[in-house]
Amino acid sequence: MLDNLALGFSAFADPMVWAALVFGALVGYLIGAIPGLGPSLGVALLIPFTYGMEPVVSIVGLVALYAAAEYGGAITAVLINSPGTAAAVATAWDGYPLTQQGRAGEALTVSILSSGVGIFISTCLLILTAVPLSEFALNFGAGEYFALALVGLSLVAGLSDGSPLKGMVAMGIGLAMATIGLDVQVGVPRFTGGNYELFEGLPLVPVLLGLYALSEVLFMIEDGASEKVKSAKVGGLTTIPYHAMKGLKVVVLRSSLLGYVIGVIPGAGASIASFVSYAVSKHFSKRPEMFGKGALEGVASSESSNNAAVAGAMAPLLALGIPGSATTAVMIGALMVQGIQPGPLLFTRTPEIPYTVFASLFIGIPVMIFIGLAGARVWAQVANIPRPAIAAIVAGICFVGAYASETTMFPVHVMAVCGIAGYLLRKVGIPLAPIILAMVLGQLMEVNFRRALISNQGDWDIFYTSPLTLVLLLVAVLAFVLPGLGAWRRRRALARAV
């Protein structure tokens, strides 16, 4: 492992890798500080810029953007009570009251330092868990891979913001999109309408740009020019007293561990990690009455946990090929553009990719802290950019990026259709992340299901004679059933209360 870690750190001998890290962090702060955008959209927008790059360079830039965007939302949350990301909502509960008390610099300093510690701890845990998990997964056969893909699809309801039914609908849409193209076994065209450009299936990058970025542009156009928010003045970042930081170490450590564990669970993500850690910190606090009124503990717990969830979400992505969050679902597209298939073989075939990701998370910590502290005043002004200007920039990147993916107009048409579809789906509350997850995992599930039956001469006992396959299938069934059962119980309890 140490040799491979050295290989990851050696990648930073290339100036382009450093440039990708700094550029990704800068763009991440910009994306994270603009309310309504977030890391998923930021990664989708950056993918077209990675065409022609070396895989290591592009992945480092995307990972840096992901981590920086999660923190970037805290800046506007603290200064103007406008969280740039959903995961920073809990940060605003105490961060903005601190700003109102004239302690904005103190709140920002605690938030960025807590974020750095959270990433450091979670990256250590990522290294300790991802490699053994991938080595264990190397023993998987076709039946186990089918069951694993099914587990990933069953957890799709976790990406649906509390509505399992909507998650299932989104999953069905993604699976339907995955069937478009040539049959993987016999080569018969499916649902192509005679269009040869669809023989290889829907191009993933234009789909990502359309669903995430262009749909957001349509919402910006619908909202019109929103009123500018008056930014808070930052009179200078302060040095946190030693006793204050010492008092926060238990909070940061506990929240980092919670954030990593929650981040590993596919579908949970940074938002849930942030809220859970905030609630736990309030429960164990000696002064719980201060939470919501300007408690540094609240800021530290929220920021350390939501940033720790970044590394946590990378564990199932790298080791199993299953994204742990909506953003890592988008990152699968970036890996596939580079011809890289995430999963257990990633550590044996292209070890430079996962170990450079580990190294970039470590090296990115001081870079993020410096950029965050030095540029806080600048990032606070980002929220004042007129929405029409943001919409125009994002739309331009969408069209240029889609065209550049294949240098034809077909991807542009796909992106436009997906953008309209994404806008309509979001209007009715259908989440987008499960669609991408189902598109990616659907083909994996189909290929391994048919391969398992062929290798076993059509006998279905391959799916229940292997203990591991049976356990994974039972987990998938429970993951499908339990969210719906929980929703039914809540409706029943509500009906009784009425």
C-alpha positions as MATLAB code, in Angstrom:
seq = 'MLDNLALGFSAFADPMVWAALVFGALVGYLIGAIPGLGPSLGVALLIPFTYGMEPVVSIVGLVALYAAAEYGGAITAVLINSPGTAAAVATAWDGYPLTQQGRAGEALTVSILSSGVGIFISTCLLILTAVPLSEFALNFGAGEYFALALVGLSLVAGLSDGSPLKGMVAMGIGLAMATIGLDVQVGVPRFTGGNYELFEGLPLVPVLLGLYALSEVLFMIEDGASEKVKSAKVGGLTTIPYHAMKGLKVVVLRSSLLGYVIGVIPGAGASIASFVSYAVSKHFSKRPEMFGKGALEGVASSESSNNAAVAGAMAPLLALGIPGSATTAVMIGALMVQGIQPGPLLFTRTPEIPYTVFASLFIGIPVMIFIGLAGARVWAQVANIPRPAIAAIVAGICFVGAYASETTMFPVHVMAVCGIAGYLLRKVGIPLAPIILAMVLGQLMEVNFRRALISNQGDWDIFYTSPLTLVLLLVAVLAFVLPGLGAWRRRRALARAV';
ca = [
       0.000    0.000    0.000;
       2.819    2.414    0.873;
       4.353    1.936   -2.578;
       1.048    2.772   -4.225;
       0.585    5.823   -1.977;
       4.040    6.984   -3.024;
       2.898    6.506   -6.623;
      -0.087    8.751   -5.920;
       2.011   11.503   -4.359;
       4.566   11.256   -7.170;
       1.871   12.377   -9.611;
       2.251   15.874   -8.131;
       5.696   16.127   -9.690;
       3.705   17.145  -12.780;
       2.860   20.885  -12.720;
      -0.368   20.138  -14.592;
      -1.620   18.095  -11.641;
      -0.966   21.042   -9.323;
      -2.715   23.360  -11.769;
      -5.730   21.024  -11.869;
      -5.861   20.937   -8.066;
      -5.778   24.729   -7.674;
      -8.163   25.327  -10.581;
     -10.615   22.733   -9.265;
     -10.522   24.291   -5.804;
     -11.126   27.793   -7.168;
     -14.042   26.659   -9.333;
     -15.358   24.579   -6.436;
     -15.470   27.592   -4.138;
     -17.187   29.601   -6.860;
     -19.806   26.898   -7.511;
     -20.342   26.164   -3.828;
     -20.809   29.815   -2.888;
     -23.567   30.375   -5.463;
     -26.852   29.275   -3.868;
     -28.690   26.722   -5.998;
     -25.748   25.254   -7.903;
     -23.743   22.811   -5.784;
     -21.030   20.202   -6.394;
     -23.077   17.901   -8.654;
     -23.677   20.627  -11.199;
     -20.092   21.848  -10.845;
     -18.636   18.425  -11.651;
     -21.007   18.044  -14.615;
     -19.916   21.427  -15.986;
     -16.228   20.666  -15.582;
     -16.344   17.314  -17.410;
     -16.219   18.878  -20.928;
     -13.017   20.690  -19.952;
     -11.340   17.356  -19.194;
     -11.498   16.145  -22.813;
      -7.980   15.412  -23.969;
      -6.500   15.660  -20.477;
      -4.511   12.904  -18.846;
      -6.832   10.835  -16.611;
      -4.882   11.685  -13.442;
      -5.020   15.422  -14.162;
      -8.756   15.422  -14.833;
      -9.639   13.312  -11.786;
      -7.557   15.498   -9.453;
      -9.362   18.589  -10.730;
     -12.794   17.022  -10.271;
     -12.041   15.754   -6.766;
     -10.707   19.179   -5.764;
     -13.847   20.814   -7.120;
     -16.054   18.362   -5.213;
     -14.313   18.961   -1.884;
     -14.087   22.748   -2.298;
     -17.718   23.085   -3.376;
     -18.895   21.314   -0.213;
     -17.051   23.900    1.851;
     -17.874   26.845   -0.411;
     -21.511   26.722    0.618;
     -20.478   27.553    4.188;
     -19.110   30.985    3.235;
     -22.428   32.424    2.106;
     -24.200   30.470    4.856;
     -22.108   32.232    7.493;
     -21.985   35.703    5.954;
     -25.420   36.250    4.389;
     -27.528   33.366    5.737;
     -27.792   31.929    2.225;
     -26.295   28.400    2.134;
     -24.635   27.676   -1.196;
     -25.282   23.945   -0.769;
     -27.899   21.903    1.050;
     -25.201   20.499    3.328;
     -24.413   24.018    4.600;
     -27.929   24.682    5.902;
     -26.982   23.512    9.393;
     -23.877   25.721    9.226;
     -26.086   28.793    8.745;
     -28.030   28.035   11.931;
     -25.065   29.135   14.042;
     -22.762   30.755   11.485;
     -25.061   33.648   10.612;
     -25.885   34.520   14.250;
     -22.125   34.735   14.814;
     -21.899   37.174   11.888;
     -24.674   39.271   13.421;
     -22.626   39.359   16.617;
     -19.599   40.709   14.715;
     -17.784   37.348   14.817;
     -17.909   36.491   11.102;
     -14.154   35.998   10.882;
     -14.218   33.636   13.833;
     -17.055   31.599   12.312;
     -15.308   31.357    8.934;
     -12.033   30.318   10.532;
     -13.704   27.566   12.558;
     -15.628   26.361    9.526;
     -12.615   26.051    7.212;
     -10.358   24.483    9.862;
     -13.076   21.999   10.800;
     -13.541   21.174    7.128;
      -9.822   20.526    6.730;
      -9.703   18.236    9.758;
     -12.808   16.430    8.547;
     -11.274   15.737    5.138;
      -7.983   14.614    6.722;
      -9.625   12.115    9.083;
     -12.011   10.785    6.446;
      -9.200   10.368    3.899;
      -7.267    8.249    6.395;
     -10.385    6.134    6.864;
     -10.850    5.954    3.090;
      -7.365    4.498    2.625;
      -7.925    1.976    5.414;
     -11.295    0.762    4.115;
     -11.340    1.175    0.327;
      -8.423   -1.128   -0.437;
      -9.633   -4.100    1.675;
     -13.120   -3.606    0.257;
     -11.812   -3.721   -3.309;
      -9.673   -6.798   -2.569;
     -12.712   -8.559   -1.171;
     -14.738   -7.597   -4.250;
     -12.122   -9.175   -6.533;
     -13.589  -12.543   -5.554;
     -16.930  -11.617   -7.095;
     -18.281  -13.606  -10.005;
     -21.057  -12.667  -12.428;
     -23.760  -13.575   -9.895;
     -22.180  -11.460   -7.163;
     -21.736   -8.493   -9.511;
     -25.379   -8.724  -10.545;
     -26.462   -8.778   -6.895;
     -24.122   -5.879   -6.051;
     -25.543   -3.781   -8.901;
     -29.034   -4.623   -7.683;
     -28.081   -3.438   -4.177;
     -26.932   -0.146   -5.678;
     -30.212    0.241   -7.525;
     -32.211   -0.657   -4.417;
     -30.513    2.150   -2.508;
     -31.600    4.626   -5.168;
     -34.556    5.647   -3.006;
     -32.036    7.281   -0.692;
     -31.326    9.855   -3.392;
     -34.991   10.847   -3.646;
     -35.246   13.339   -0.778;
     -37.588   11.268    1.342;
     -39.932    9.873   -1.325;
     -39.183    6.221   -2.178;
     -41.861    6.218   -4.881;
     -40.255    9.120   -6.714;
     -36.906    7.414   -6.370;
     -38.357    4.279   -7.960;
     -39.834    6.307  -10.821;
     -36.476    7.968  -11.432;
     -34.758    4.587  -11.313;
     -37.194    3.232  -13.920;
     -36.419    6.170  -16.201;
     -32.689    5.566  -15.840;
     -33.040    1.844  -16.550;
     -35.117    2.584  -19.633;
     -32.426    4.974  -20.881;
     -29.780    2.288  -20.241;
     -31.522   -0.129  -22.620;
     -31.132    2.185  -25.622;
     -28.509    0.947  -28.082;
     -27.227   -2.395  -29.317;
     -28.034   -5.471  -27.242;
     -24.859   -6.358  -25.359;
     -25.164  -10.083  -26.157;
     -26.634  -10.434  -29.643;
     -26.042   -6.957  -31.123;
     -29.687   -6.231  -32.000;
     -30.615   -2.508  -31.915;
     -33.014   -1.603  -29.095;
     -35.167    1.527  -28.971;
     -32.952    3.389  -31.421;
     -35.677    4.337  -33.877;
     -33.326    3.416  -36.689;
     -30.870    6.157  -35.651;
     -27.363    4.699  -35.931;
     -26.032    7.392  -33.605;
     -27.910    5.671  -30.778;
     -26.329    2.269  -31.430;
     -23.761    2.896  -28.684;
     -26.450    4.147  -26.311;
     -27.127    7.626  -25.006;
     -23.890    9.631  -24.616;
     -23.402   10.092  -20.879;
     -21.792   13.543  -20.794;
     -24.572   15.324  -22.758;
     -27.124   13.548  -20.571;
     -25.351   14.824  -17.456;
     -25.086   18.360  -18.802;
     -28.724   18.393  -19.795;
     -30.228   16.892  -16.659;
     -28.161   18.886  -14.177;
     -26.903   22.076  -15.789;
     -29.370   22.993  -18.537;
     -32.383   22.215  -16.338;
     -30.947   24.611  -13.742;
     -30.599   27.267  -16.459;
     -34.289   26.873  -17.272;
     -35.160   27.410  -13.618;
     -32.983   30.537  -13.554;
     -34.801   31.878  -16.613;
     -38.134   31.105  -14.991;
     -37.163   32.919  -11.764;
     -35.910   35.969  -13.631;
     -33.467   38.482  -12.168;
     -33.581   37.823   -8.449;
     -32.979   40.543   -5.914;
     -29.369   40.893   -4.883;
     -28.465   39.951   -1.341;
     -26.489   42.456    0.664;
     -23.206   40.876    1.646;
     -21.880   41.008    5.161;
     -18.635   42.836    5.774;
     -15.745   40.715    6.926;
     -13.449   42.844    9.005;
     -10.604   40.342    8.907;
     -10.282   36.717    9.809;
      -9.464   36.206   13.445;
      -7.218   33.803   15.258;
      -9.294   31.366   17.252;
      -8.171   31.190   20.896;
      -6.382   27.968   21.830;
      -8.938   27.051   24.488;
     -11.767   27.400   21.963;
     -10.111   25.059   19.461;
      -9.245   22.623   22.238;
     -12.878   22.561   23.258;
     -13.926   21.736   19.696;
     -11.578   18.792   19.116;
     -14.025   16.167   20.425;
     -16.851   17.686   18.344;
     -14.752   17.717   15.175;
     -13.446   14.169   15.683;
     -16.905   12.728   16.401;
     -18.517   14.602   13.520;
     -15.767   13.560   11.095;
     -16.277    9.892   11.965;
     -20.042   10.240   11.618;
     -19.670   12.091    8.323;
     -17.442    9.395    6.842;
     -19.700    6.519    7.893;
     -22.823    8.258    6.602;
     -21.015    9.232    3.396;
     -20.157    5.591    2.677;
     -23.862    4.698    2.632;
     -25.016    5.109   -0.998;
     -27.653    7.810   -1.215;
     -27.039    9.400    2.192;
     -24.661   12.204    1.248;
     -23.279   15.303    2.931;
     -26.652   16.847    3.810;
     -27.748   13.950    6.009;
     -24.271   13.761    7.541;
     -24.434   17.448    8.413;
     -27.866   17.307   10.042;
     -27.152   14.102   11.976;
     -23.815   15.385   13.292;
     -25.370   18.706   14.283;
     -28.114   16.922   16.240;
     -25.597   14.613   17.950;
     -23.345   17.532   18.895;
     -26.274   19.430   20.371;
     -27.308   16.356   22.355;
     -23.843   15.923   23.921;
     -23.107   19.631   24.345;
     -22.743   21.142   27.798;
     -24.584   24.214   26.489;
     -27.252   22.934   24.078;
     -29.267   26.121   24.565;
     -26.606   28.035   22.606;
     -27.169   26.022   19.429;
     -28.954   28.185   16.882;
     -27.752   31.344   18.622;
     -24.109   31.344   17.591;
     -22.445   28.190   18.901;
     -19.026   27.429   17.421;
     -19.770   23.759   18.142;
     -22.656   23.880   15.672;
     -20.471   25.326   12.911;
     -17.657   22.843   13.601;
     -19.924   19.782   13.689;
     -21.742   20.670   10.472;
     -18.643   21.516    8.444;
     -16.415   18.664    9.617;
     -19.155   16.101    8.904;
     -20.276   17.315    5.471;
     -16.684   17.508    4.261;
     -15.859   14.096    5.733;
     -18.785   12.719    3.734;
     -16.894   13.631    0.535;
     -14.207   11.021    1.182;
     -16.858    8.639    2.493;
     -18.782    8.829   -0.782;
     -15.584    8.030   -2.685;
     -15.142    4.652   -0.920;
     -17.993    2.716   -2.608;
     -17.298    4.540   -5.895;
     -13.648    3.484   -6.090;
     -13.926    0.059   -4.454;
     -17.257   -1.209   -5.789;
     -18.206    1.076   -8.666;
     -21.309    2.261   -6.774;
     -21.546    6.025   -6.149;
     -22.032    7.077   -2.553;
     -23.652   10.429   -3.387;
     -25.278   12.340   -6.221;
     -21.969   14.016   -7.026;
     -20.047   10.743   -7.224;
     -22.790    9.443   -9.514;
     -21.869   12.269  -11.871;
     -18.157   11.537  -11.383;
     -18.690    8.055  -12.807;
     -19.377    9.808  -16.102;
     -16.069   11.646  -15.816;
     -14.215    8.381  -15.204;
     -15.926    6.680  -18.128;
     -15.013    9.580  -20.425;
     -11.385    8.763  -19.580;
     -11.980    5.060  -20.282;
     -11.789    4.162  -16.585;
     -14.242    1.707  -15.023;
     -14.538    2.247  -11.250;
     -14.652   -0.872   -9.114;
     -12.324   -3.441   -7.537;
     -10.187   -3.870  -10.657;
      -9.362   -0.158  -10.547;
      -6.800   -0.818   -7.791;
      -5.019   -3.498   -9.820;
      -5.279   -2.236  -13.404;
      -4.851    1.515  -12.860;
      -3.695    2.010   -9.248;
      -2.438    5.487  -10.072;
      -6.055    6.713  -10.233;
      -7.350    5.806   -6.739;
      -4.044    6.501   -5.004;
      -3.709    9.884   -6.684;
      -7.235   10.627   -5.438;
      -6.033    9.799   -1.914;
      -2.959   11.980   -2.349;
      -4.970   14.878   -3.801;
      -7.304   14.871   -0.800;
      -4.323   15.134    1.555;
      -2.437   17.751   -0.475;
      -5.610   19.695   -1.168;
      -6.236   20.377    2.529;
      -3.714   23.256    2.981;
      -4.571   24.570   -0.499;
      -8.276   24.681    0.374;
      -7.635   26.271    3.761;
      -5.420   28.982    2.248;
      -7.830   29.783   -0.587;
     -10.813   29.713    1.755;
      -9.340   32.009    4.387;
      -7.549   34.381    2.018;
     -10.457   34.777   -0.378;
     -13.428   34.833    1.968;
     -14.367   38.405    1.035;
     -14.306   37.498   -2.674;
     -16.425   34.367   -2.265;
     -18.969   36.316   -0.233;
     -19.527   38.582   -3.250;
     -20.295   35.638   -5.532;
     -23.874   35.513   -4.287;
     -24.374   38.994   -5.759;
     -23.739   37.884   -9.351;
     -26.997   38.420  -11.311;
     -28.781   35.165  -12.029;
     -29.215   35.940  -15.756;
     -25.435   36.246  -16.092;
     -24.921   32.898  -14.367;
     -27.591   31.322  -16.596;
     -25.879   32.594  -19.751;
     -22.464   31.293  -18.686;
     -23.790   27.871  -17.667;
     -25.840   27.526  -20.860;
     -22.804   28.396  -22.982;
     -20.695   25.750  -21.237;
     -23.483   23.209  -21.755;
     -23.718   23.691  -25.519;
     -19.971   23.934  -26.096;
     -19.290   20.937  -23.871;
     -21.938   18.777  -25.510;
     -20.668   19.602  -29.005;
     -17.045   19.024  -28.023;
     -17.814   15.529  -26.705;
     -18.190   14.150  -30.255;
     -17.807   17.272  -32.454;
     -21.252   16.671  -33.946;
     -24.674   18.192  -33.295;
     -26.202   14.917  -32.084;
     -24.913   15.272  -28.482;
     -26.223   18.843  -28.444;
     -29.686   17.589  -29.366;
     -29.464   14.923  -26.648;
     -28.366   17.531  -24.115;
     -31.235   19.873  -25.052;
     -33.844   17.111  -24.773;
     -32.422   15.955  -21.439;
     -32.374   19.546  -20.200;
     -36.075   19.996  -20.904;
     -36.811   16.573  -19.453;
     -34.776   17.368  -16.338;
     -36.640   20.649  -15.891;
     -40.029   18.913  -16.140;
     -38.979   16.065  -13.832;
     -37.756   18.490  -11.177;
     -41.025   20.398  -11.502;
     -42.934   17.318  -10.376;
     -40.384   16.404   -7.726;
     -38.617   13.529   -9.496;
     -34.926   13.472   -8.421;
     -32.205   13.356  -11.055;
     -29.416   11.486   -9.252;
     -31.223    8.098   -9.353;
     -31.554    8.429  -13.136;
     -27.786    8.684  -13.574;
     -27.190    5.898  -11.058;
     -29.629    3.591  -12.853;
     -28.122    4.402  -16.254;
     -24.664    3.413  -15.037;
     -25.625    0.363  -12.989;
     -28.356   -0.867  -15.344;
     -25.920   -2.077  -17.979;
     -23.677   -3.666  -15.336;
     -26.638   -5.512  -13.896;
     -27.922   -6.717  -17.277;
     -24.530   -7.914  -18.517;
     -23.739   -9.873  -15.366;
     -27.248  -11.317  -15.052;
     -27.069  -12.794  -18.531;
     -23.443  -13.835  -18.096;
     -24.312  -15.671  -14.878;
     -27.117  -17.609  -16.560;
     -24.949  -18.489  -19.563;
     -22.072  -19.701  -17.377;
     -24.510  -21.833  -15.366;
     -26.257  -23.227  -18.468;
     -29.439  -21.306  -17.760;
     -29.882  -22.661  -14.231;
     -31.106  -19.978  -11.817;
     -29.599  -21.667   -8.754;
     -26.450  -19.581   -9.265;
     -28.304  -16.711   -7.573;
     -29.082  -18.559   -4.333;
     -26.423  -21.237   -3.910;
     -23.649  -18.693   -3.356;
     -23.919  -17.310    0.232;
     -22.538  -13.913   -0.773;
     -24.943  -13.538   -3.691;
     -27.848  -14.572   -1.478;
     -26.900  -12.051    1.224;
     -26.587   -9.234   -1.328;
     -29.965  -10.108   -2.854;
     -31.585  -10.090    0.596;
     -30.017   -6.683    1.299;
     -31.406   -5.410   -2.008;
     -34.897   -6.694   -1.174;
     -34.803   -5.062    2.250;
     -33.555   -1.802    0.756;
     -36.462   -1.834   -1.700;
     -39.101   -2.715    0.910;
     -38.095   -0.818    4.053;
     -38.380    2.782    2.696;
     -41.882    2.087    1.401;
     -42.851    0.386    4.651;
     -41.551    3.346    6.642;
     -43.517    5.800    4.500;
     -46.675    3.679    4.938;
     -46.240    3.665    8.713;
     -45.774    7.439    8.788;
     -48.940    7.975    6.749;
     -50.832    5.594    9.014;
     -49.592    7.353   12.160;
     -50.556   10.731   10.673;
     -54.030    9.449    9.805;
     -54.520    8.228   13.361;
     -53.392   11.568   14.775;
     -55.955   13.387   12.636;
];
